[in-house]
């Protein structure tokens, strides 16, 4: 039985909607399951006390601080290099062997498993450079991990800026650098920030690379040279070793809440920045 074009279109739309709804249902189910099990655990003492007795007791204050430290170190290193590389590829070069090598290297780095990054960080930063298990070693390793994401997303956002914007800026006498700063960057900032947000989420949720380089010490870190345990590592150890499933779900719930707050907060700031530029 042959179907006409209209019926085929309806069937295709139904399949697409079904696939999208299936993804949403699975995502919502996972989030609700974790929040239902984890939200009752969250309390002021849970957020402000350090864990002890291998994580069976106390809270997760030191893991929160360790997660923030490692994420900030990784971003401070990866964001300038990633955005700078993206502008170099999109604005200062044409398609050549060099640009192909850079893009191929970035795509290859993006496909490397995180456990390999952890092994590299352990051998190079922890042992060879003598950093030991520390926040600095973990942050440097995560910087290598998120660098390809920032490069690719930033380059795509920069290339998506209409060429007429650049030509209009040049016609007014602006230099290449002024055009990039005043015209291209404000127009591409939303896509660039989206790539940074993805990188933040990966830093917060990473386990394998961090446990090899930053360690799993429960005490409160006081400098970037101290070992620490991130929330993701804490959740992994509590759940995999059966130490405390209650505290594990509480940690997972806080991870979800933090990622949600970061996404909403950063996007709102970017939208305000864009609206201000449009009014000028």
Secondary structure, DSSP 8 states (H G I E B T S, - for coil): ----HHHHHHHHHHHHHHHHHHHHHHHHHHHHHHHHHHGGG--HHHHHS-EEGGGTEE--HHHHHHHHHHHHHHHHHHHHHHHHHHHIIIII--S-HHHHHHHHHHHHHHTS-HHHHHHHHIIIIIIIS---S-HHHHHHHHHHHHHHHHHHHHHHHHHTS-HHHHHHHHHTT--HHHHIIIIIHHHHHHHHHHHHHHHHHHHHH--HHHHHHT----S---STTS----HHHHHHHHHHTTS-HHHHHHHHHHHHHHHHHHHHHHHHHHHHHHHHHHH-
